[in-house]
Amino acid sequence: MSLVKSKQRVADHGEVFTPAWMVEAMLDLVKGETERIDSRFLETACGDGNFLVQILRRKLAAVELKYGKSDFERRYYALLALMCIYGIELLADNIDDCRANLLEIFAEYLQLTPADDLYRAAFYVLSQNLVHGDARTMRTHDDRPITFAEWGPLGKGRFQRRDFRLDDLTQSAAYSADPLFARCGKHEIFTPTKPDYPPMTVSEIAAHAPETIV
């Protein structure tokens, strides 16, 4: 893989992609977290997903090791693994490629087609978790505050969604030594931007995806 798409993009945006060997070496520095299904990762300049793809691969390997004998749990925890991956990217083609790359890895692991509810749910999750915007200003490409969905497992095939603004998360992080997102369940620090959504099944999440997925 080339480390640059064009000299102009390097000049305009400083866009240079991290080589695969370096991605693996950097992820190995936090190996335990990359192999924990529910650990949350945010890549603030995610490009086309070379870090996030490898994180997802490691998480899915952990899913297979722990839940591979149960198809229901395998599918449930694979979606949870995907739900715990976040990214921000300035360039539109990169964010589209990043979503597509992660969805391909997820669908290949579970042998899904675009007609499957789980595929459609994953598509919608990625549309919420991977944001076209600027991490420096914490604004989306259309100048709204960057907001992320926190997806929590409730068991029995259900998930709980809460939304948090990135600027609130980073401001609150100044009061704690914990990593970003590490204490999303502690209400005294993090406040959702709206009341909790009702618990959702995979089919209910999938219903938010567009009718046609290309």
C-alpha positions as a Python dict, from the first residue, in 0.01 Angstrom:
ca = {
    (1, 'M'): (0, 0, 0),
    (2, 'S'): (129, 347, -86),
    (3, 'L'): (180, 577, 211),
    (4, 'V'): (43, 876, 18),
    (5, 'K'): (-248, 919, -223),
    (6, 'S'): (-104, 1230, -385),
    (7, 'K'): (159, 1495, -317),
    (8, 'Q'): (-116, 1756, -325),
    (9, 'R'): (-304, 1585, -41),
    (10, 'V'): (17, 1573, 160),
    (11, 'A'): (69, 1946, 100),
    (12, 'D'): (-293, 2042, 170),
    (13, 'H'): (-373, 1810, 461),
    (14, 'G'): (-49, 1644, 575),
    (15, 'E'): (-202, 1311, 473),
    (16, 'V'): (44, 1024, 512),
    (17, 'F'): (-69, 669, 591),
    (18, 'T'): (99, 460, 861),
    (19, 'P'): (266, 143, 727),
    (20, 'A'): (115, -189, 834),
    (21, 'W'): (419, -301, 1036),
    (22, 'M'): (408, 19, 1240),
    (23, 'V'): (35, -14, 1299),
    (24, 'E'): (86, -361, 1444),
    (25, 'A'): (382, -248, 1656),
    (26, 'M'): (186, 44, 1799),
    (27, 'L'): (-119, -171, 1874),
    (28, 'D'): (103, -424, 2047),
    (29, 'L'): (190, -152, 2300),
    (30, 'V'): (-171, -180, 2422),
    (31, 'K'): (-220, -542, 2318),
    (32, 'G'): (-450, -632, 2606),
    (33, 'E'): (-690, -351, 2523),
    (34, 'T'): (-696, -432, 2152),
    (35, 'E'): (-802, -785, 2241),
    (36, 'R'): (-1075, -683, 2484),
    (37, 'I'): (-1412, -693, 2311),
    (38, 'D'): (-1565, -394, 2493),
    (39, 'S'): (-1262, -163, 2503),
    (40, 'R'): (-1331, 163, 2319),
    (41, 'F'): (-1089, 314, 2068),
    (42, 'L'): (-1111, 658, 1909),
    (43, 'E'): (-883, 743, 1614),
    (44, 'T'): (-897, 1118, 1559),
    (45, 'A'): (-746, 1107, 1209),
    (46, 'C'): (-858, 763, 1099),
    (47, 'G'): (-792, 793, 725),
    (48, 'D'): (-927, 485, 552),
    (49, 'G'): (-904, 282, 870),
    (50, 'N'): (-565, 110, 876),
    (51, 'F'): (-555, 127, 1259),
    (52, 'L'): (-927, 63, 1311),
    (53, 'V'): (-935, -236, 1076),
    (54, 'Q'): (-658, -409, 1271),
    (55, 'I'): (-827, -327, 1602),
    (56, 'L'): (-1148, -482, 1473),
    (57, 'R'): (-961, -792, 1353),
    (58, 'R'): (-812, -837, 1700),
    (59, 'K'): (-1147, -788, 1870),
    (60, 'L'): (-1318, -1037, 1640),
    (61, 'A'): (-1044, -1290, 1713),
    (62, 'A'): (-1128, -1245, 2081),
    (63, 'V'): (-1498, -1294, 2005),
    (64, 'E'): (-1421, -1616, 1820),
    (65, 'L'): (-1204, -1745, 2103),
    (66, 'K'): (-1464, -1673, 2373),
    (67, 'Y'): (-1799, -1713, 2194),
    (68, 'G'): (-1723, -1911, 1878),
    (69, 'K'): (-1931, -2210, 1987),
    (70, 'S'): (-2255, -2007, 2017),
    (71, 'D'): (-2381, -1845, 1698),
    (72, 'F'): (-2609, -1607, 1891),
    (73, 'E'): (-2335, -1486, 2125),
    (74, 'R'): (-2080, -1474, 1845),
    (75, 'R'): (-2301, -1240, 1643),
    (76, 'Y'): (-2401, -1031, 1946),
    (77, 'Y'): (-2046, -974, 2071),
    (78, 'A'): (-1909, -919, 1721),
    (79, 'L'): (-2150, -628, 1687),
    (80, 'L'): (-2048, -501, 2031),
    (81, 'A'): (-1683, -512, 1920),
    (82, 'L'): (-1771, -298, 1619),
    (83, 'M'): (-1976, -62, 1835),
    (84, 'C'): (-1668, 15, 2045),
    (85, 'I'): (-1465, 153, 1753),
    (86, 'Y'): (-1477, 527, 1673),
    (87, 'G'): (-1309, 754, 1422),
    (88, 'I'): (-1296, 1109, 1291),
    (89, 'E'): (-1168, 1194, 944),
    (90, 'L'): (-1143, 1525, 761),
    (91, 'L'): (-1158, 1394, 402),
    (92, 'A'): (-1485, 1257, 265),
    (93, 'D'): (-1337, 980, 50),
    (94, 'N'): (-1133, 851, 342),
    (95, 'I'): (-1427, 828, 582),
    (96, 'D'): (-1632, 647, 316),
    (97, 'D'): (-1348, 402, 262),
    (98, 'C'): (-1301, 356, 638),
    (99, 'R'): (-1666, 265, 690),
    (100, 'A'): (-1658, 29, 393),
    (101, 'N'): (-1338, -141, 508),
    (102, 'L'): (-1468, -207, 859),
    (103, 'L'): (-1803, -327, 730),
    (104, 'E'): (-1628, -567, 492),
    (105, 'I'): (-1422, -720, 775),
    (106, 'F'): (-1731, -754, 996),
    (107, 'A'): (-1948, -904, 721),
    (108, 'E'): (-1676, -1146, 612),
    (109, 'Y'): (-1632, -1273, 967),
    (110, 'L'): (-2004, -1346, 1008),
    (111, 'Q'): (-2073, -1436, 643),
    (112, 'L'): (-2337, -1163, 608),
    (113, 'T'): (-2508, -1018, 303),
    (114, 'P'): (-2651, -664, 273),
    (115, 'A'): (-2998, -813, 321),
    (116, 'D'): (-2916, -936, 674),
    (117, 'D'): (-3038, -728, 968),
    (118, 'L'): (-2699, -763, 1134),
    (119, 'Y'): (-2526, -621, 824),
    (120, 'R'): (-2769, -330, 817),
    (121, 'A'): (-2726, -270, 1190),
    (122, 'A'): (-2348, -264, 1146),
    (123, 'F'): (-2385, -20, 855),
    (124, 'Y'): (-2587, 216, 1076),
    (125, 'V'): (-2347, 184, 1371),
    (126, 'L'): (-2054, 278, 1147),
    (127, 'S'): (-2247, 579, 1013),
    (128, 'Q'): (-2272, 703, 1372),
    (129, 'N'): (-1931, 600, 1505),
    (130, 'L'): (-1713, 713, 1212),
    (131, 'V'): (-1758, 1086, 1168),
    (132, 'H'): (-1671, 1310, 876),
    (133, 'G'): (-1530, 1610, 1058),
    (134, 'D'): (-1232, 1787, 1211),
    (135, 'A'): (-1098, 1659, 1543),
    (136, 'R'): (-918, 1987, 1607),
    (137, 'T'): (-1235, 2195, 1602),
    (138, 'M'): (-1453, 1905, 1722),
    (139, 'R'): (-1705, 1995, 1450),
    (140, 'T'): (-1852, 1785, 1171),
    (141, 'H'): (-1803, 1869, 804),
    (142, 'D'): (-2135, 2058, 814),
    (143, 'D'): (-2032, 2250, 1130),
    (144, 'R'): (-2223, 2063, 1398),
    (145, 'P'): (-2065, 1949, 1725),
    (146, 'I'): (-1916, 1602, 1687),
    (147, 'T'): (-2135, 1361, 1882),
    (148, 'F'): (-2066, 994, 1940),
    (149, 'A'): (-2304, 714, 2028),
    (150, 'E'): (-2208, 498, 2324),
    (151, 'W'): (-2352, 150, 2271),
    (152, 'G'): (-2384, -55, 2588),
    (153, 'P'): (-2464, -429, 2603),
    (154, 'L'): (-2781, -517, 2793),
    (155, 'G'): (-2775, -889, 2713),
    (156, 'K'): (-3050, -1097, 2554),
    (157, 'G'): (-2972, -941, 2217),
    (158, 'R'): (-3034, -580, 2324),
    (159, 'F'): (-2818, -267, 2336),
    (160, 'Q'): (-2851, 71, 2508),
    (161, 'R'): (-2752, 386, 2322),
    (162, 'R'): (-2646, 716, 2476),
    (163, 'D'): (-2500, 1014, 2286),
    (164, 'F'): (-2210, 1228, 2406),
    (165, 'R'): (-2053, 1539, 2257),
    (166, 'L'): (-1680, 1513, 2195),
    (167, 'D'): (-1608, 1857, 2339),
    (168, 'D'): (-1781, 1756, 2664),
    (169, 'L'): (-1582, 1433, 2679),
    (170, 'T'): (-1246, 1602, 2624),
    (171, 'Q'): (-1323, 1879, 2873),
    (172, 'S'): (-1429, 1627, 3134),
    (173, 'A'): (-1120, 1418, 3068),
    (174, 'A'): (-912, 1701, 3216),
    (175, 'Y'): (-1049, 1609, 3557),
    (176, 'S'): (-942, 1246, 3539),
    (177, 'A'): (-635, 1043, 3453),
    (178, 'D'): (-858, 783, 3287),
    (179, 'P'): (-846, 747, 2906),
    (180, 'L'): (-1111, 909, 2691),
    (181, 'F'): (-1441, 714, 2705),
    (182, 'A'): (-1313, 501, 2994),
    (183, 'R'): (-1572, 632, 3240),
    (184, 'C'): (-1873, 684, 3018),
    (185, 'G'): (-2089, 508, 3273),
    (186, 'K'): (-2004, 754, 3553),
    (187, 'H'): (-2280, 1012, 3546),
    (188, 'E'): (-2100, 1252, 3782),
    (189, 'I'): (-1851, 1327, 3503),
    (190, 'F'): (-2017, 1254, 3168),
    (191, 'T'): (-2364, 1376, 3080),
    (192, 'P'): (-2539, 1250, 2766),
    (193, 'T'): (-2663, 1511, 2519),
    (194, 'K'): (-3014, 1363, 2540),
    (195, 'P'): (-3199, 1109, 2754),
    (196, 'D'): (-3115, 745, 2697),
    (197, 'Y'): (-3265, 581, 2393),
    (198, 'P'): (-3494, 287, 2462),
    (199, 'P'): (-3319, -51, 2455),
    (200, 'M'): (-3273, -170, 2096),
    (201, 'T'): (-3245, -509, 1930),
    (202, 'V'): (-3037, -571, 1619),
    (203, 'S'): (-3352, -548, 1406),
    (204, 'E'): (-3443, -213, 1562),
    (205, 'I'): (-3094, -75, 1498),
    (206, 'A'): (-3106, -209, 1142),
    (207, 'A'): (-3433, -22, 1084),
    (208, 'H'): (-3237, 306, 1097),
    (209, 'A'): (-3022, 207, 799),
    (210, 'P'): (-3125, 327, 452),
    (211, 'E'): (-3343, 90, 250),
    (212, 'T'): (-3072, 49, -12),
    (213, 'I'): (-2714, -14, 96),
    (214, 'V'): (-2456, 2, -180),
}
